[in-house]
Amino acid sequence: MALTVLVISHHTAITYGGSGSWFYREVTDGGRPSSFLLTLFCAVNQSFFMGMFFLLAGYFTPASFIQAPS
């Protein structure tokens, strides 16, 4: 659940001033301190959240192949 919230926050930060690309961008001044903070948040967040999703997927995949007893 927390990783999903981070993904939503990440895309919201890109929309409202962080560097990156998204299907919608609010027109903002790129030199504002808030833009720098949003870019910093995106950089730190992006460095681990997709890796964590892959780790969770790899952890739960073997259990999905075990057949239920009949």
Predicted model as a PDB file, atoms N, CA, C, CB and O in Angstrom, pLDDT in the B-factor column:
MODEL        1                                                                  
ATOM      1  N   MET A   1       0.828  -1.189   0.000  1.00 84.00           N  
ATOM      2  CA  MET A   1       0.000   0.000   0.000  1.00 84.00           C  
ATOM      3  C   MET A   1       0.874   1.255   0.000  1.00 84.00           C  
ATOM      4  CB  MET A   1      -0.943  -0.003   1.211  1.00 84.00           C  
ATOM      5  O   MET A   1       0.595   2.210  -0.725  1.00 84.00           O  
ATOM      6  N   ALA A   2       1.925   1.250   0.810  1.00 87.00           N  
ATOM      7  CA  ALA A   2       2.792   2.429   0.900  1.00 87.00           C  
ATOM      8  C   ALA A   2       3.509   2.677  -0.425  1.00 87.00           C  
ATOM      9  CB  ALA A   2       3.821   2.257   2.034  1.00 87.00           C  
ATOM     10  O   ALA A   2       3.696   3.830  -0.814  1.00 87.00           O  
ATOM     11  N   LEU A   3       3.914   1.613  -1.125  1.00 87.00           N  
ATOM     12  CA  LEU A   3       4.569   1.801  -2.417  1.00 87.00           C  
ATOM     13  C   LEU A   3       3.612   2.392  -3.444  1.00 87.00           C  
ATOM     14  CB  LEU A   3       5.126   0.477  -2.927  1.00 87.00           C  
ATOM     15  O   LEU A   3       4.019   3.203  -4.275  1.00 87.00           O  
ATOM     16  N   THR A   4       2.366   1.999  -3.396  1.00 88.00           N  
ATOM     17  CA  THR A   4       1.376   2.550  -4.311  1.00 88.00           C  
ATOM     18  C   THR A   4       1.185   4.036  -4.057  1.00 88.00           C  
ATOM     19  CB  THR A   4       0.043   1.811  -4.171  1.00 88.00           C  
ATOM     20  O   THR A   4       1.063   4.815  -5.002  1.00 88.00           O  
ATOM     21  N   VAL A   5       1.157   4.432  -2.801  1.00 91.00           N  
ATOM     22  CA  VAL A   5       1.046   5.855  -2.454  1.00 91.00           C  
ATOM     23  C   VAL A   5       2.268   6.617  -2.952  1.00 91.00           C  
ATOM     24  CB  VAL A   5       0.888   6.036  -0.925  1.00 91.00           C  
ATOM     25  O   VAL A   5       2.145   7.753  -3.411  1.00 91.00           O  
ATOM     26  N   LEU A   6       3.455   6.001  -2.865  1.00 89.00           N  
ATOM     27  CA  LEU A   6       4.660   6.654  -3.379  1.00 89.00           C  
ATOM     28  C   LEU A   6       4.595   6.839  -4.896  1.00 89.00           C  
ATOM     29  CB  LEU A   6       5.901   5.842  -3.004  1.00 89.00           C  
ATOM     30  O   LEU A   6       5.034   7.869  -5.407  1.00 89.00           O  
ATOM     31  N   VAL A   7       4.061   5.869  -5.614  1.00 88.00           N  
ATOM     32  CA  VAL A   7       3.931   5.996  -7.064  1.00 88.00           C  
ATOM     33  C   VAL A   7       2.972   7.133  -7.417  1.00 88.00           C  
ATOM     34  CB  VAL A   7       3.442   4.670  -7.682  1.00 88.00           C  
ATOM     35  O   VAL A   7       3.253   7.925  -8.317  1.00 88.00           O  
ATOM     36  N   ILE A   8       1.855   7.213  -6.719  1.00 91.00           N  
ATOM     37  CA  ILE A   8       0.901   8.293  -6.965  1.00 91.00           C  
ATOM     38  C   ILE A   8       1.531   9.643  -6.633  1.00 91.00           C  
ATOM     39  CB  ILE A   8      -0.383   8.082  -6.138  1.00 91.00           C  
ATOM     40  O   ILE A   8       1.364  10.604  -7.384  1.00 91.00           O  
ATOM     41  N   SER A   9       2.245   9.724  -5.528  1.00 90.00           N  
ATOM     42  CA  SER A   9       2.925  10.967  -5.153  1.00 90.00           C  
ATOM     43  C   SER A   9       3.988  11.345  -6.179  1.00 90.00           C  
ATOM     44  CB  SER A   9       3.561  10.830  -3.766  1.00 90.00           C  
ATOM     45  O   SER A   9       4.162  12.519  -6.504  1.00 90.00           O  
ATOM     46  N   HIS A  10       4.687  10.351  -6.678  1.00 87.00           N  
ATOM     47  CA  HIS A  10       5.731  10.579  -7.671  1.00 87.00           C  
ATOM     48  C   HIS A  10       5.152  11.214  -8.935  1.00 87.00           C  
ATOM     49  CB  HIS A  10       6.440   9.262  -8.014  1.00 87.00           C  
ATOM     50  O   HIS A  10       5.684  12.206  -9.433  1.00 87.00           O  
ATOM     51  N   HIS A  11       4.077  10.649  -9.446  1.00 84.00           N  
ATOM     52  CA  HIS A  11       3.483  11.182 -10.669  1.00 84.00           C  
ATOM     53  C   HIS A  11       2.833  12.541 -10.427  1.00 84.00           C  
ATOM     54  CB  HIS A  11       2.454  10.203 -11.225  1.00 84.00           C  
ATOM     55  O   HIS A  11       2.811  13.385 -11.323  1.00 84.00           O  
ATOM     56  N   THR A  12       2.316  12.753  -9.254  1.00 86.00           N  
ATOM     57  CA  THR A  12       1.776  14.070  -8.918  1.00 86.00           C  
ATOM     58  C   THR A  12       2.890  15.108  -8.862  1.00 86.00           C  
ATOM     59  CB  THR A  12       1.027  14.021  -7.575  1.00 86.00           C  
ATOM     60  O   THR A  12       2.710  16.232  -9.332  1.00 86.00           O  
ATOM     61  N   ALA A  13       4.027  14.751  -8.300  1.00 85.00           N  
ATOM     62  CA  ALA A  13       5.172  15.672  -8.234  1.00 85.00           C  
ATOM     63  C   ALA A  13       5.671  16.024  -9.625  1.00 85.00           C  
ATOM     64  CB  ALA A  13       6.313  15.059  -7.410  1.00 85.00           C  
ATOM     65  O   ALA A  13       6.044  17.171  -9.871  1.00 85.00           O  
ATOM     66  N   ILE A  14       5.685  15.065 -10.537  1.00 82.00           N  
ATOM     67  CA  ILE A  14       6.100  15.352 -11.913  1.00 82.00           C  
ATOM     68  C   ILE A  14       5.125  16.326 -12.564  1.00 82.00           C  
ATOM     69  CB  ILE A  14       6.191  14.050 -12.740  1.00 82.00           C  
ATOM     70  O   ILE A  14       5.535  17.237 -13.283  1.00 82.00           O  
ATOM     71  N   THR A  15       3.845  16.132 -12.313  1.00 81.00           N  
ATOM     72  CA  THR A  15       2.840  17.008 -12.904  1.00 81.00           C  
ATOM     73  C   THR A  15       2.989  18.445 -12.426  1.00 81.00           C  
ATOM     74  CB  THR A  15       1.450  16.500 -12.582  1.00 81.00           C  
ATOM     75  O   THR A  15       2.811  19.376 -13.212  1.00 81.00           O  
ATOM     76  N   TYR A  16       3.310  18.641 -11.162  1.00 78.00           N  
ATOM     77  CA  TYR A  16       3.309  19.986 -10.594  1.00 78.00           C  
ATOM     78  C   TYR A  16       4.690  20.579 -10.384  1.00 78.00           C  
ATOM     79  CB  TYR A  16       2.594  19.973  -9.301  1.00 78.00           C  
ATOM     80  O   TYR A  16       4.853  21.427  -9.507  1.00 78.00           O  
ATOM     81  N   GLY A  17       5.695  20.167 -11.154  1.00 73.00           N  
ATOM     82  CA  GLY A  17       6.946  20.894 -11.116  1.00 73.00           C  
ATOM     83  C   GLY A  17       8.205  20.079 -11.102  1.00 73.00           C  
ATOM     84  O   GLY A  17       9.277  20.623 -11.367  1.00 73.00           O  
ATOM     85  N   GLY A  18       8.133  18.794 -10.806  1.00 68.00           N  
ATOM     86  CA  GLY A  18       9.346  17.983 -10.820  1.00 68.00           C  
ATOM     87  C   GLY A  18       9.787  17.703 -12.250  1.00 68.00           C  
ATOM     88  O   GLY A  18       8.982  17.760 -13.179  1.00 68.00           O  
ATOM     89  N   SER A  19      11.070  17.402 -12.418  1.00 68.00           N  
ATOM     90  CA  SER A  19      11.532  17.092 -13.774  1.00 68.00           C  
ATOM     91  C   SER A  19      11.080  15.691 -14.144  1.00 68.00           C  
ATOM     92  CB  SER A  19      13.079  17.216 -13.885  1.00 68.00           C  
ATOM     93  O   SER A  19      10.976  14.812 -13.289  1.00 68.00           O  
ATOM     94  N   GLY A  20      10.823  15.500 -15.380  1.00 65.00           N  
ATOM     95  CA  GLY A  20      10.335  14.225 -15.874  1.00 65.00           C  
ATOM     96  C   GLY A  20       9.247  14.470 -16.894  1.00 65.00           C  
ATOM     97  O   GLY A  20       8.943  15.614 -17.234  1.00 65.00           O  
ATOM     98  N   SER A  21       8.668  13.400 -17.376  1.00 64.00           N  
ATOM     99  CA  SER A  21       7.618  13.571 -18.367  1.00 64.00           C  
ATOM    100  C   SER A  21       6.397  12.781 -17.940  1.00 64.00           C  
ATOM    101  CB  SER A  21       8.095  13.129 -19.765  1.00 64.00           C  
ATOM    102  O   SER A  21       6.508  11.680 -17.401  1.00 64.00           O  
ATOM    103  N   TRP A  22       5.275  13.335 -18.178  1.00 63.00           N  
ATOM    104  CA  TRP A  22       3.994  12.751 -17.824  1.00 63.00           C  
ATOM    105  C   TRP A  22       2.998  13.267 -18.825  1.00 63.00           C  
ATOM    106  CB  TRP A  22       3.570  13.092 -16.357  1.00 63.00           C  
ATOM    107  O   TRP A  22       3.282  14.267 -19.484  1.00 63.00           O  
ATOM    108  N   PHE A  23       1.847  12.647 -18.981  1.00 63.00           N  
ATOM    109  CA  PHE A  23       0.919  13.036 -20.039  1.00 63.00           C  
ATOM    110  C   PHE A  23       0.328  14.421 -19.825  1.00 63.00           C  
ATOM    111  CB  PHE A  23      -0.190  12.029 -20.141  1.00 63.00           C  
ATOM    112  O   PHE A  23      -0.186  15.014 -20.773  1.00 63.00           O  
ATOM    113  N   TYR A  24       0.383  14.946 -18.625  1.00 64.00           N  
ATOM    114  CA  TYR A  24      -0.095  16.299 -18.353  1.00 64.00           C  
ATOM    115  C   TYR A  24       0.921  17.007 -17.479  1.00 64.00           C  
ATOM    116  CB  TYR A  24      -1.491  16.279 -17.673  1.00 64.00           C  
ATOM    117  O   TYR A  24       1.397  16.441 -16.495  1.00 64.00           O  
ATOM    118  N   ARG A  25       1.256  18.239 -17.828  1.00 61.00           N  
ATOM    119  CA  ARG A  25       2.186  19.043 -17.026  1.00 61.00           C  
ATOM    120  C   ARG A  25       1.549  20.393 -16.761  1.00 61.00           C  
ATOM    121  CB  ARG A  25       3.565  19.210 -17.743  1.00 61.00           C  
ATOM    122  O   ARG A  25       1.107  21.073 -17.686  1.00 61.00           O  
ATOM    123  N   GLU A  26       1.506  20.775 -15.511  1.00 63.00           N  
ATOM    124  CA  GLU A  26       1.049  22.104 -15.123  1.00 63.00           C  
ATOM    125  C   GLU A  26       2.151  23.098 -15.510  1.00 63.00           C  
ATOM    126  CB  GLU A  26       0.718  22.176 -13.575  1.00 63.00           C  
ATOM    127  O   GLU A  26       3.333  22.826 -15.294  1.00 63.00           O  
ATOM    128  N   VAL A  27       1.776  24.225 -16.068  1.00 63.00           N  
ATOM    129  CA  VAL A  27       2.764  25.222 -16.458  1.00 63.00           C  
ATOM    130  C   VAL A  27       3.293  25.889 -15.193  1.00 63.00           C  
ATOM    131  CB  VAL A  27       2.152  26.277 -17.439  1.00 63.00           C  
ATOM    132  O   VAL A  27       2.544  26.545 -14.470  1.00 63.00           O  
ATOM    133  N   THR A  28       4.596  25.717 -14.928  1.00 59.00           N  
ATOM    134  CA  THR A  28       5.210  26.278 -13.729  1.00 59.00           C  
ATOM    135  C   THR A  28       6.556  26.885 -14.080  1.00 59.00           C  
ATOM    136  CB  THR A  28       5.371  25.202 -12.635  1.00 59.00           C  
ATOM    137  O   THR A  28       7.098  26.654 -15.161  1.00 59.00           O  
ATOM    138  N   ASP A  29       7.078  27.656 -13.159  1.00 59.00           N  
ATOM    139  CA  ASP A  29       8.413  28.220 -13.305  1.00 59.00           C  
ATOM    140  C   ASP A  29       9.404  27.182 -12.808  1.00 59.00           C  
ATOM    141  CB  ASP A  29       8.561  29.573 -12.523  1.00 59.00           C  
ATOM    142  O   ASP A  29       9.353  26.793 -11.641  1.00 59.00           O  
ATOM    143  N   GLY A  30      10.302  26.726 -13.666  1.00 56.00           N  
ATOM    144  CA  GLY A  30      11.238  25.673 -13.303  1.00 56.00           C  
ATOM    145  C   GLY A  30      12.302  26.095 -12.307  1.00 56.00           C  
ATOM    146  O   GLY A  30      12.998  25.241 -11.759  1.00 56.00           O  
ATOM    147  N   GLY A  31      12.446  27.389 -12.058  1.00 63.00           N  
ATOM    148  CA  GLY A  31      13.491  27.857 -11.157  1.00 63.00           C  
ATOM    149  C   GLY A  31      13.050  28.039  -9.720  1.00 63.00           C  
ATOM    150  O   GLY A  31      13.848  28.468  -8.886  1.00 63.00           O  
ATOM    151  N   ARG A  32      11.824  27.732  -9.412  1.00 70.00           N  
ATOM    152  CA  ARG A  32      11.324  27.915  -8.042  1.00 70.00           C  
ATOM    153  C   ARG A  32      11.878  26.851  -7.115  1.00 70.00           C  
ATOM    154  CB  ARG A  32       9.792  27.880  -8.016  1.00 70.00           C  
ATOM    155  O   ARG A  32      12.175  25.740  -7.552  1.00 70.00           O  
ATOM    156  N   PRO A  33      12.022  27.184  -5.826  1.00 74.00           N  
ATOM    157  CA  PRO A  33      12.510  26.169  -4.867  1.00 74.00           C  
ATOM    158  C   PRO A  33      11.607  24.950  -4.786  1.00 74.00           C  
ATOM    159  CB  PRO A  33      12.642  26.779  -3.486  1.00 74.00           C  
ATOM    160  O   PRO A  33      12.092  23.836  -4.587  1.00 74.00           O  
ATOM    161  N   SER A  34      10.296  25.144  -4.938  1.00 75.00           N  
ATOM    162  CA  SER A  34       9.391  23.988  -4.875  1.00 75.00           C  
ATOM    163  C   SER A  34       9.662  23.024  -6.027  1.00 75.00           C  
ATOM    164  CB  SER A  34       7.919  24.449  -4.907  1.00 75.00           C  
ATOM    165  O   SER A  34       9.536  21.810  -5.864  1.00 75.00           O  
ATOM    166  N   SER A  35      10.033  23.559  -7.187  1.00 79.00           N  
ATOM    167  CA  SER A  35      10.362  22.701  -8.316  1.00 79.00           C  
ATOM    168  C   SER A  35      11.608  21.874  -8.013  1.00 79.00           C  
ATOM    169  CB  SER A  35      10.570  23.539  -9.585  1.00 79.00           C  
ATOM    170  O   SER A  35      11.670  20.694  -8.358  1.00 79.00           O  
ATOM    171  N   PHE A  36      12.595  22.486  -7.373  1.00 84.00           N  
ATOM    172  CA  PHE A  36      13.803  21.760  -6.986  1.00 84.00           C  
ATOM    173  C   PHE A  36      13.476  20.660  -5.980  1.00 84.00           C  
ATOM    174  CB  PHE A  36      14.842  22.724  -6.397  1.00 84.00           C  
ATOM    175  O   PHE A  36      13.987  19.546  -6.096  1.00 84.00           O  
ATOM    176  N   LEU A  37      12.634  20.960  -5.001  1.00 87.00           N  
ATOM    177  CA  LEU A  37      12.270  19.957  -3.993  1.00 87.00           C  
ATOM    178  C   LEU A  37      11.485  18.804  -4.614  1.00 87.00           C  
ATOM    179  CB  LEU A  37      11.449  20.603  -2.872  1.00 87.00           C  
ATOM    180  O   LEU A  37      11.693  17.646  -4.253  1.00 87.00           O  
ATOM    181  N   LEU A  38      10.588  19.117  -5.542  1.00 86.00           N  
ATOM    182  CA  LEU A  38       9.840  18.055  -6.211  1.00 86.00           C  
ATOM    183  C   LEU A  38      10.758  17.189  -7.070  1.00 86.00           C  
ATOM    184  CB  LEU A  38       8.724  18.652  -7.072  1.00 86.00           C  
ATOM    185  O   LEU A  38      10.581  15.973  -7.138  1.00 86.00           O  
ATOM    186  N   THR A  39      11.738  17.811  -7.724  1.00 84.00           N  
ATOM    187  CA  THR A  39      12.706  17.046  -8.508  1.00 84.00           C  
ATOM    188  C   THR A  39      13.550  16.156  -7.599  1.00 84.00           C  
ATOM    189  CB  THR A  39      13.612  17.991  -9.319  1.00 84.00           C  
ATOM    190  O   THR A  39      13.821  15.004  -7.936  1.00 84.00           O  
ATOM    191  N   LEU A  40      13.957  16.675  -6.470  1.00 88.00           N  
ATOM    192  CA  LEU A  40      14.727  15.876  -5.502  1.00 88.00           C  
ATOM    193  C   LEU A  40      13.892  14.704  -4.987  1.00 88.00           C  
ATOM    194  CB  LEU A  40      15.194  16.757  -4.316  1.00 88.00           C  
ATOM    195  O   LEU A  40      14.389  13.582  -4.884  1.00 88.00           O  
ATOM    196  N   PHE A  41      12.628  14.964  -4.665  1.00 89.00           N  
ATOM    197  CA  PHE A  41      11.730  13.893  -4.222  1.00 89.00           C  
ATOM    198  C   PHE A  41      11.610  12.817  -5.290  1.00 89.00           C  
ATOM    199  CB  PHE A  41      10.341  14.456  -3.882  1.00 89.00           C  
ATOM    200  O   PHE A  41      11.676  11.628  -4.978  1.00 89.00           O  
ATOM    201  N   CYS A  42      11.433  13.220  -6.555  1.00 87.00           N  
ATOM    202  CA  CYS A  42      11.291  12.255  -7.646  1.00 87.00           C  
ATOM    203  C   CYS A  42      12.565  11.431  -7.826  1.00 87.00           C  
ATOM    204  CB  CYS A  42      10.944  12.976  -8.954  1.00 87.00           C  
ATOM    205  O   CYS A  42      12.501  10.224  -8.060  1.00 87.00           O  
ATOM    206  N   ALA A  43      13.714  12.083  -7.718  1.00 87.00           N  
ATOM    207  CA  ALA A  43      14.976  11.362  -7.901  1.00 87.00           C  
ATOM    208  C   ALA A  43      15.180  10.309  -6.821  1.00 87.00           C  
ATOM    209  CB  ALA A  43      16.149  12.338  -7.899  1.00 87.00           C  
ATOM    210  O   ALA A  43      15.563   9.179  -7.122  1.00 87.00           O  
ATOM    211  N   VAL A  44      14.930  10.664  -5.581  1.00 89.00           N  
ATOM    212  CA  VAL A  44      15.099   9.711  -4.478  1.00 89.00           C  
ATOM    213  C   VAL A  44      14.051   8.609  -4.565  1.00 89.00           C  
ATOM    214  CB  VAL A  44      15.006  10.430  -3.114  1.00 89.00           C  
ATOM    215  O   VAL A  44      14.364   7.430  -4.401  1.00 89.00           O  
ATOM    216  N   ASN A  45      12.833   8.990  -4.817  1.00 88.00           N  
ATOM    217  CA  ASN A  45      11.727   8.037  -4.880  1.00 88.00           C  
ATOM    218  C   ASN A  45      11.918   7.050  -6.035  1.00 88.00           C  
ATOM    219  CB  ASN A  45      10.391   8.780  -5.032  1.00 88.00           C  
ATOM    220  O   ASN A  45      11.717   5.847  -5.873  1.00 88.00           O  
ATOM    221  N   GLN A  46      12.303   7.566  -7.188  1.00 85.00           N  
ATOM    222  CA  GLN A  46      12.447   6.722  -8.365  1.00 85.00           C  
ATOM    223  C   GLN A  46      13.608   5.745  -8.227  1.00 85.00           C  
ATOM    224  CB  GLN A  46      12.639   7.579  -9.597  1.00 85.00           C  
ATOM    225  O   GLN A  46      13.642   4.717  -8.904  1.00 85.00           O  
ATOM    226  N   SER A  47      14.543   6.060  -7.366  1.00 85.00           N  
ATOM    227  CA  SER A  47      15.708   5.190  -7.230  1.00 85.00           C  
ATOM    228  C   SER A  47      15.378   3.864  -6.549  1.00 85.00           C  
ATOM    229  CB  SER A  47      16.789   5.902  -6.454  1.00 85.00           C  
ATOM    230  O   SER A  47      16.172   2.927  -6.636  1.00 85.00           O  
ATOM    231  N   PHE A  48      14.243   3.755  -5.880  1.00 85.00           N  
ATOM    232  CA  PHE A  48      13.963   2.487  -5.208  1.00 85.00           C  
ATOM    233  C   PHE A  48      12.557   1.930  -5.382  1.00 85.00           C  
ATOM    234  CB  PHE A  48      14.216   2.646  -3.784  1.00 85.00           C  
ATOM    235  O   PHE A  48      12.384   0.725  -5.200  1.00 85.00           O  
ATOM    236  N   PHE A  49      11.539   2.721  -5.722  1.00 84.00           N  
ATOM    237  CA  PHE A  49      10.189   2.155  -5.653  1.00 84.00           C  
ATOM    238  C   PHE A  49       9.922   1.096  -6.720  1.00 84.00           C  
ATOM    239  CB  PHE A  49       9.171   3.255  -5.782  1.00 84.00           C  
ATOM    240  O   PHE A  49       9.226   0.121  -6.435  1.00 84.00           O  
ATOM    241  N   MET A  50      10.448   1.249  -7.936  1.00 84.00           N  
ATOM    242  CA  MET A  50      10.236   0.200  -8.937  1.00 84.00           C  
ATOM    243  C   MET A  50      11.008  -1.062  -8.568  1.00 84.00           C  
ATOM    244  CB  MET A  50      10.660   0.690 -10.333  1.00 84.00           C  
ATOM    245  O   MET A  50      10.526  -2.173  -8.787  1.00 84.00           O  
ATOM    246  N   GLY A  51      12.201  -0.894  -8.010  1.00 88.00           N  
ATOM    247  CA  GLY A  51      12.967  -2.051  -7.551  1.00 88.00           C  
ATOM    248  C   GLY A  51      12.238  -2.807  -6.459  1.00 88.00           C  
ATOM    249  O   GLY A  51      12.265  -4.037  -6.424  1.00 88.00           O  
ATOM    250  N   MET A  52      11.588  -2.079  -5.569  1.00 90.00           N  
ATOM    251  CA  MET A  52      10.822  -2.736  -4.498  1.00 90.00           C  
ATOM    252  C   MET A  52       9.636  -3.504  -5.062  1.00 90.00           C  
ATOM    253  CB  MET A  52      10.334  -1.702  -3.472  1.00 90.00           C  
ATOM    254  O   MET A  52       9.323  -4.594  -4.583  1.00 90.00           O  
ATOM    255  N   PHE A  53       8.965  -2.946  -6.082  1.00 88.00           N  
ATOM    256  CA  PHE A  53       7.861  -3.678  -6.708  1.00 88.00           C  
ATOM    257  C   PHE A  53       8.371  -4.970  -7.367  1.00 88.00           C  
ATOM    258  CB  PHE A  53       7.148  -2.786  -7.755  1.00 88.00           C  
ATOM    259  O   PHE A  53       7.720  -6.009  -7.262  1.00 88.00           O  
ATOM    260  N   PHE A  54       9.528  -4.916  -8.044  1.00 91.00           N  
ATOM    261  CA  PHE A  54      10.088  -6.125  -8.643  1.00 91.00           C  
ATOM    262  C   PHE A  54      10.496  -7.134  -7.570  1.00 91.00           C  
ATOM    263  CB  PHE A  54      11.295  -5.774  -9.522  1.00 91.00           C  
ATOM    264  O   PHE A  54      10.317  -8.338  -7.753  1.00 91.00           O  
ATOM    265  N   LEU A  55      11.039  -6.655  -6.461  1.00 93.00           N  
ATOM    266  CA  LEU A  55      11.402  -7.545  -5.365  1.00 93.00           C  
ATOM    267  C   LEU A  55      10.164  -8.250  -4.806  1.00 93.00           C  
ATOM    268  CB  LEU A  55      12.118  -6.760  -4.253  1.00 93.00           C  
ATOM    269  O   LEU A  55      10.191  -9.460  -4.582  1.00 93.00           O  
ATOM    270  N   LEU A  56       9.095  -7.513  -4.583  1.00 91.00           N  
ATOM    271  CA  LEU A  56       7.861  -8.125  -4.090  1.00 91.00           C  
ATOM    272  C   LEU A  56       7.297  -9.122  -5.098  1.00 91.00           C  
ATOM    273  CB  LEU A  56       6.819  -7.047  -3.780  1.00 91.00           C  
ATOM    274  O   LEU A  56       6.830 -10.192  -4.710  1.00 91.00           O  
ATOM    275  N   ALA A  57       7.336  -8.785  -6.383  1.00 90.00           N  
ATOM    276  CA  ALA A  57       6.834  -9.701  -7.407  1.00 90.00           C  
ATOM    277  C   ALA A  57       7.655 -10.991  -7.422  1.00 90.00           C  
ATOM    278  CB  ALA A  57       6.865  -9.030  -8.796  1.00 90.00           C  
ATOM    279  O   ALA A  57       7.097 -12.083  -7.524  1.00 90.00           O  
ATOM    280  N   GLY A  58       8.975 -10.866  -7.321  1.00 93.00           N  
ATOM    281  CA  GLY A  58       9.826 -12.048  -7.293  1.00 93.00           C  
ATOM    282  C   GLY A  58       9.621 -12.887  -6.049  1.00 93.00           C  
ATOM    283  O   GLY A  58       9.718 -14.113  -6.097  1.00 93.00           O  
ATOM    284  N   TYR A  59       9.339 -12.232  -4.941  1.00 93.00           N  
ATOM    285  CA  TYR A  59       9.127 -12.950  -3.681  1.00 93.00           C  
ATOM    286  C   TYR A  59       7.843 -13.780  -3.722  1.00 93.00           C  
ATOM    287  CB  TYR A  59       9.074 -11.961  -2.509  1.00 93.00           C  
ATOM    288  O   TYR A  59       7.818 -14.906  -3.227  1.00 93.00           O  
ATOM    289  N   PHE A  60       6.784 -13.232  -4.307  1.00 90.00           N  
ATOM    290  CA  PHE A  60       5.499 -13.920  -4.295  1.00 90.00           C  
ATOM    291  C   PHE A  60       5.269 -14.818  -5.510  1.00 90.00           C  
ATOM    292  CB  PHE A  60       4.400 -12.914  -4.211  1.00 90.00           C  
ATOM    293  O   PHE A  60       4.310 -15.591  -5.511  1.00 90.00           O  
ATOM    294  N   THR A  61       6.103 -14.748  -6.537  1.00 90.00           N  
ATOM    295  CA  THR A  61       5.900 -15.565  -7.732  1.00 90.00           C  
ATOM    296  C   THR A  61       6.000 -17.068  -7.466  1.00 90.00           C  
ATOM    297  CB  THR A  61       6.905 -15.180  -8.781  1.00 90.00           C  
ATOM    298  O   THR A  61       5.130 -17.798  -7.940  1.00 90.00           O  
ATOM    299  N   PRO A  62       7.004 -17.583  -6.737  1.00 88.00           N  
ATOM    300  CA  PRO A  62       7.074 -19.036  -6.537  1.00 88.00           C  
ATOM    301  C   PRO A  62       5.820 -19.616  -5.883  1.00 88.00           C  
ATOM    302  CB  PRO A  62       8.279 -19.374  -5.690  1.00 88.00           C  
ATOM    303  O   PRO A  62       5.403 -20.725  -6.218  1.00 88.00           O  
ATOM    304  N   ALA A  63       5.230 -18.891  -4.973  1.00 86.00           N  
ATOM    305  CA  ALA A  63       4.017 -19.402  -4.308  1.00 86.00           C  
ATOM    306  C   ALA A  63       2.849 -19.494  -5.276  1.00 86.00           C  
ATOM    307  CB  ALA A  63       3.636 -18.506  -3.125  1.00 86.00           C  
ATOM    308  O   ALA A  63       1.927 -20.280  -5.056  1.00 86.00           O  
ATOM    309  N   SER A  64       2.871 -18.709  -6.337  1.00 85.00           N  
ATOM    310  CA  SER A  64       1.760 -18.751  -7.290  1.00 85.00           C  
ATOM    311  C   SER A  64       1.806 -19.997  -8.157  1.00 85.00           C  
ATOM    312  CB  SER A  64       1.776 -17.514  -8.170  1.00 85.00           C  
ATOM    313  O   SER A  64       0.803 -20.333  -8.786  1.00 85.00           O  
ATOM    314  N   PHE A  65       2.938 -20.698  -8.213  1.00 85.00           N  
ATOM    315  CA  PHE A  65       3.052 -21.905  -9.005  1.00 85.00           C  
ATOM    316  C   PHE A  65       2.703 -23.174  -8.225  1.00 85.00           C  
ATOM    317  CB  PHE A  65       4.439 -22.013  -9.549  1.00 85.00           C  
ATOM    318  O   PHE A  65       2.569 -24.242  -8.821  1.00 85.00           O  
ATOM    319  N   ILE A  66       2.557 -23.075  -6.931  1.00 80.00           N  
ATOM    320  CA  ILE A  66       2.211 -24.236  -6.113  1.00 80.00           C  
ATOM    321  C   ILE A  66       0.729 -24.540  -6.299  1.00 80.00           C  
ATOM    322  CB  ILE A  66       2.546 -23.987  -4.607  1.00 80.00           C  
ATOM    323  O   ILE A  66      -0.125 -23.665  -6.161  1.00 80.00           O  
ATOM    324  N   GLN A  67       0.445 -25.801  -6.615  1.00 72.00           N  
ATOM    325  CA  GLN A  67      -0.935 -26.181  -6.834  1.00 72.00           C  
ATOM    326  C   GLN A  67      -1.623 -26.464  -5.504  1.00 72.00           C  
ATOM    327  CB  GLN A  67      -1.017 -27.402  -7.754  1.00 72.00           C  
ATOM    328  O   GLN A  67      -1.028 -27.026  -4.584  1.00 72.00           O  
ATOM    329  N   ALA A  68      -2.854 -26.073  -5.425  1.00 66.00           N  
ATOM    330  CA  ALA A  68      -3.641 -26.329  -4.239  1.00 66.00           C  
ATOM    331  C   ALA A  68      -3.999 -27.810  -4.183  1.00 66.00           C  
ATOM    332  CB  ALA A  68      -4.909 -25.452  -4.223  1.00 66.00           C  
ATOM    333  O   ALA A  68      -4.266 -28.423  -5.217  1.00 66.00           O  
ATOM    334  N   PRO A  69      -4.005 -28.383  -2.995  1.00 68.00           N  
ATOM    335  CA  PRO A  69      -4.400 -29.803  -2.896  1.00 68.00           C  
ATOM    336  C   PRO A  69      -5.856 -29.994  -3.298  1.00 68.00           C  
ATOM    337  CB  PRO A  69      -4.181 -30.329  -1.462  1.00 68.00           C  
ATOM    338  O   PRO A  69      -6.711 -29.161  -2.997  1.00 68.00           O  
ATOM    339  N   SER A  70      -6.125 -31.096  -3.978  1.00 63.00           N  
ATOM    340  CA  SER A  70      -7.519 -31.327  -4.415  1.00 63.00           C  
ATOM    341  C   SER A  70      -8.227 -32.352  -3.581  1.00 63.00           C  
ATOM    342  CB  SER A  70      -7.554 -31.763  -5.852  1.00 63.00           C  
ATOM    343  O   SER A  70      -9.396 -32.649  -3.828  1.00 63.00           O  
TER     344      SER A  70                                                      
ENDMDL                                                                          
END                                                                             
